[in-house]
Amino acid sequence: MKKSEKSLLDSVTGGLLLHKGGEASIYLLNVGSAPYVLKWYNDGFSFNENVIKNTNKLHMPGLYRIEEWGKRNESLYLVYDYVDGIPSDKLGVIPVAVALVALRQVVATLSLLRKQGVSHGDLNPANVIFSGDGNELRTVLIDCGIVGPGALSYAAPERFQGKLADEKSDLFSLGLLLYRWIAGEDLIKADGFEAFAEQMTNIDSVNITETLYAKGFFGTPEGAVQLAALEPLWSGLLRSGLTERIEDFDELDELLEIALDKVVHGEIALANCVTQYAKSINRPDCDRNAVLKVPNRLEKDFPFAVHKKNNWLKWGALGVSILILALIVLLLSGGTMRFGIDATGDQLLKRSRVMESSTEIENTPVLKVDSLLLDLPVPASEQ
Amino acid sequence: MQCRVVYNRLYSIIEVLAAMFVVAVLCACNQGDLNRGDEALRIGDYDRAIVNFSKVLDMEPTNRDARYGLAIAYYAIAEDKERLKENTLAFWERTVREFKILSVVDSSEKSKPMYSTSLFYLARAMLAENAQSKVMPLLDRSIQLDPENYFSYNLKALILAGQGDTDEAKKIYAYIVTREPKFASAYVNLGNLYWNVHDYESAWDIWSMGHEALPQDPVLAKWTRIAEDSLKAMVYSGKL
């Protein structure tokens, strides 16, 4: 089930709870000084593994990078790269032009995902991270593969009937997401599954343009233009009937482009608008550098224990192995000892067998030549 | 369950590693005693060498280096006693015993020459103790262990000559001087055999050959001169 045999969770040195929800708890992890996000599923919740596998294969800037998934302590979990940015549910009201640009980015990512047979299934503001540095605005989509309708405030009517996520349901969710960005609040508010299901099914009766106008943001002539520009999007996205909805992401992108043309006049004006907004959310003092807050210790209620013992055993075994190797090397180097003893033996033997001059035994008489014929001496035998 | 299996395996691995570690440590300790024994040998501290090599053998009786070191130490002590003209029989017996054990654990050829020499010394010590000692098997074993141990050949020839087998003794002496022209005793003893049977010409031949090979050897020089003078005297007297 895991992407790799070695779990990142065994290398966690610090962890911080970011969010505790009904589906899962989200933790910021410190793994080797790099930040990761852990999604720890509550009992009864799970993810679509096929979606996770397919998503894992994709490398695109607008999509989060899944590192690992599996089961630990009987709970499912998912680990993905920390995305440095702000979840869009924390951003409040977003200028219409910026919201349209951001949505186009999300649509581009969803379109690529779709080509891999993946539908997101849980498009909501918390799952779109506004990232980027300085003047740049970049959206990153997270949290694919949910099982179930996803965030109820953003789920398409058919999702309440148990249907799997598809392009059409994602398009519906995108309509609600756009509304949230522009209005700064959810369009559909209800209490409980049934109530949300009923409201989503009856969404055709909601006049979104009037709702937005009533909020007072669009009282100016410019606001009226914006509302008019957005109207085709609401009528194409927020429809309970599948056939009445926009056909696909490509069509939505075209509609978004048209809307943008109406809302902002010219590319320069659009770029200025986006840059200004990007600057405002990429301020150094804003709350996006959460990674800096990752502690080097685990919180008390962290959902799993890091198996440091394994590491200890590994290091212990490694240390003993190195020690044994060192001793073997020592013994091998001491192997010259064999030659040392042999050399000592050879040295002593050489001394023993030195060819000394033969010696006469003591008291051998010095004989005179003329006595030889009478009494020949006998030379001493030598051993 | 799987977790427990993994842990059991890990512990098994740790146990094996720990056993290897203990063995390695013991080997390292033995190696220290070996090194100390060898160092003691080299500086002539034979008693200390015996202590250190014995420590290793207490732990590992089949340790070849320790056994060889112990045998060498006894050998050196016995040889020192030889130089002091002391009774060495007991020392050579002990030395030979260690070499005999060594021959069981050491298949190499390295220690054989010294074992061979120890047997020669033992035979000589036994003869010094009792001239009738049966040392021929020791000498044959010595020659078998080291065919270049001409000391054992020389002693064997001396014994054979003493037993009256002068022909065999002559062959051995001739073999020695052929293989080792610097072995002065063989020239002396071979010449002796000829001299004893009044073959002065042959005696002179052998001694003069030895004197030529070893001009600094005083015994060979002396007996070459004596034989030469004797031959001259015999010529002058008309006996030759």
Interface residues (C-beta under 8 A of the other chain):
Chain A: L313 G316 A317 V320 S321 L323 I324 L327 I328 L330 L331 G334 M337 R338 G340 I341 D342 T344 G345 L348 L349 R351 S352 R353 M355 E356 S357 S358 T359 E360 L367 V369 D370 L372 L373 L376 P377 V378 P379 A380 S381 E382 Q383
Chain B: L10 I13 I14 L17 A18 M20 F21 A24 V25 C27 A28 Q31 L34 N35 D38 L41 R42 R64 D65 Y68 G69 I72 Y75 A76 E79 K110 S111 P113 M114 T117 R124 N149 F151 N154 L155 L158 A161 E180 K182 F183 A184 S185 V188 N189 G191 N192 W195 N196 H198 L214 Q216 D217 P218 V219 L220 K222 W223 I226 D229 S230 A233 M234 S237 K239
